[in-house]
Amino acid sequence: MFFHGAGGTAEQSLRALDEVCSARGVLALAPTSVAATWDLIAGGLGRDVAVLDAALREVFARTAVSRVAAGGFSDGASYALSLGLANGELFETVLAFSPGFLAPPSVRGRPRVWISHGTRDRVLPVERCGRRVSGHLRAAGYDVGYDEFDGGHVVTPDLVSAALDSWLGKP
């Protein structure tokens, strides 16, 4: 499951993921938030979680799913971290591209975490965001992979490949 950034759409997420995920045999479920961004960021869990639960039920009913990860970009990465840590029994790994924060309503399970963040990110600066979030998770005992790269606020095919390598292992 992959969550777009604020003001984004599922279509944008799929464009960023599709080629790399298809080559690895990964099914990407990319919903669009009900409002301009995800409910947790806009004030609390609610409508988006209900839509996500229904989408997951539909996928599980139609497809044999063996492994599940939560991922996202920017606000979507913060959402993936928050929901992923709260639902660690479902999400074995969280893949966060340029997250700003994490705010899980509770913590269940112990998913592995992979984070990427650009050193030239002007939207969510790496010092305040990627480094702080990864440090907090390590201090809490999570297995964290952290990929800091020379770039801005982006998701590239190379980063998607690195995220999938972290989750699934190298092909």
C-alpha positions as CSV (number, residue, x, y, z in Angstrom):
1,M,0.0,0.0,0.0
2,F,1.5,3.4,-1.0
3,F,0.3,6.8,0.2
4,H,0.8,9.9,-2.0
5,G,2.0,13.3,-0.7
6,A,-0.3,16.2,0.2
7,G,-2.3,17.3,-2.8
8,G,-1.2,14.2,-4.7
9,T,-3.2,11.4,-6.2
10,A,-3.0,7.6,-6.6
11,E,-2.2,8.1,-10.3
12,Q,1.0,10.0,-9.4
13,S,2.0,7.3,-6.9
14,L,1.5,4.6,-9.5
15,R,3.5,6.4,-12.1
16,A,6.4,6.6,-9.6
17,L,6.1,2.9,-8.7
18,D,4.6,1.0,-11.5
19,E,7.7,0.0,-13.7
20,V,9.9,-1.0,-10.7
21,C,7.1,-2.8,-8.9
22,S,6.0,-4.7,-12.0
23,A,9.5,-5.9,-12.7
24,R,9.7,-7.3,-9.2
25,G,6.2,-8.9,-9.2
26,V,4.9,-6.4,-6.5
27,L,1.3,-5.4,-6.5
28,A,1.0,-1.7,-5.5
29,L,-2.3,-0.5,-4.0
30,A,-2.3,3.3,-4.2
31,P,-5.4,4.9,-2.8
32,T,-6.2,8.6,-3.0
33,S,-6.9,10.5,0.3
34,V,-10.5,11.6,0.8
35,A,-9.3,15.2,1.4
36,A,-6.2,17.1,0.2
37,T,-4.1,15.0,2.5
38,W,-4.4,12.0,4.8
39,D,-6.9,12.1,7.7
40,L,-4.3,11.7,10.4
41,I,-2.4,14.8,9.2
42,A,-5.7,16.7,8.7
43,G,-6.8,16.1,12.3
44,G,-7.3,12.5,13.2
45,L,-7.9,9.0,11.8
46,G,-11.3,8.4,10.3
47,R,-12.5,8.5,6.7
48,D,-9.3,7.5,5.0
49,V,-8.8,4.5,7.3
50,A,-12.3,3.3,6.5
51,V,-11.5,3.5,2.8
52,L,-8.1,1.8,3.3
53,D,-9.7,-1.1,5.3
54,A,-12.3,-1.6,2.5
55,A,-9.6,-1.6,-0.2
56,L,-7.4,-4.1,1.7
57,R,-10.4,-6.4,2.2
58,E,-11.1,-6.3,-1.5
59,V,-7.5,-7.0,-2.5
60,F,-7.2,-9.9,0.1
61,A,-10.5,-11.4,-1.3
62,R,-9.3,-11.3,-4.9
63,T,-5.5,-11.9,-4.6
64,A,-3.2,-14.2,-2.8
65,V,-1.1,-11.8,-0.8
66,S,2.0,-13.2,1.1
67,R,3.7,-10.0,2.3
68,V,2.4,-6.5,3.0
69,A,4.3,-3.2,3.3
70,A,3.1,0.3,3.9
71,G,4.9,3.0,2.0
72,G,4.5,6.6,1.0
73,F,6.0,9.9,0.0
74,S,6.1,13.1,2.0
75,D,2.8,13.4,4.0
76,G,2.1,9.9,2.7
77,A,5.4,8.7,4.2
78,S,4.4,10.2,7.6
79,Y,1.1,8.5,7.2
80,A,2.7,5.1,6.3
81,L,5.0,5.3,9.3
82,S,2.1,6.2,11.6
83,L,-0.3,3.5,10.3
84,G,2.6,1.0,9.8
85,L,3.8,1.2,13.4
86,A,0.1,1.0,14.7
87,N,-0.5,-2.1,12.5
88,G,2.8,-3.9,12.6
89,E,1.1,-7.3,12.6
90,L,-0.2,-6.5,9.1
91,F,2.7,-4.4,7.7
92,E,6.0,-6.3,8.0
93,T,7.9,-3.2,6.6
94,V,7.3,0.5,6.2
95,L,9.0,2.3,3.3
96,A,9.0,6.0,3.8
97,F,10.3,8.4,1.1
98,S,11.0,11.9,2.7
99,P,8.8,11.7,5.8
100,G,8.2,14.7,8.0
101,F,7.1,13.0,11.2
102,L,5.4,10.0,12.8
103,A,2.4,9.9,15.1
104,P,1.1,6.4,15.5
105,P,-2.1,6.3,17.6
106,S,-0.7,3.1,19.2
107,V,2.1,0.7,18.5
108,R,1.6,-3.0,17.6
109,G,4.1,-5.4,16.2
110,R,7.6,-4.5,15.1
111,P,7.8,-3.7,11.4
112,R,11.2,-3.0,9.8
113,V,11.5,0.5,8.5
114,W,13.3,1.9,5.5
115,I,13.6,5.7,5.1
116,S,15.0,7.8,2.3
117,H,15.6,11.5,2.4
118,G,17.3,14.0,0.1
119,T,20.0,16.3,1.6
120,R,18.7,19.1,-0.5
121,D,15.0,18.7,0.4
122,R,13.5,22.2,0.8
123,V,10.0,21.0,1.5
124,L,10.8,18.7,4.5
125,P,14.5,19.5,5.5
126,V,16.5,16.3,6.2
127,E,17.9,17.7,9.4
128,R,14.5,18.2,11.0
129,C,12.7,15.3,9.3
130,G,14.5,12.2,7.9
131,R,17.4,12.2,10.4
132,R,15.2,13.0,13.3
133,V,12.6,10.4,12.4
134,S,15.1,7.6,11.8
135,G,17.0,8.5,15.0
136,H,13.8,8.3,17.0
137,L,12.9,4.9,15.6
138,R,16.4,3.5,16.2
139,A,16.3,4.8,19.8
140,A,12.9,3.0,20.2
141,G,14.6,-0.3,19.0
142,Y,13.3,-0.5,15.5
143,D,15.4,-2.1,12.7
144,V,15.8,1.0,10.5
145,G,17.5,1.3,7.1
146,Y,18.3,5.0,6.2
147,D,19.2,6.1,2.7
148,E,20.2,9.7,2.6
149,F,20.8,10.9,-1.0
150,D,22.0,14.0,-2.8
151,G,18.8,15.4,-4.0
152,G,15.5,17.1,-3.2
153,H,12.0,16.1,-2.3
154,V,11.6,13.3,-4.8
155,V,10.9,9.6,-5.4
156,T,13.1,8.1,-8.1
157,P,13.1,4.6,-9.7
158,D,16.5,4.0,-8.0
159,L,15.0,4.8,-4.6
160,V,12.0,2.6,-5.3
161,S,14.4,-0.2,-6.2
162,A,16.4,0.4,-3.0
163,A,13.1,0.3,-0.9
164,L,12.0,-3.0,-2.5
165,D,15.5,-4.4,-2.0
166,S,15.2,-3.5,1.7
167,W,11.8,-5.1,2.0
168,L,12.1,-8.2,-0.3
169,G,15.9,-8.6,-0.7
170,K,17.8,-8.2,-3.9
171,P,16.4,-10.0,-7.0
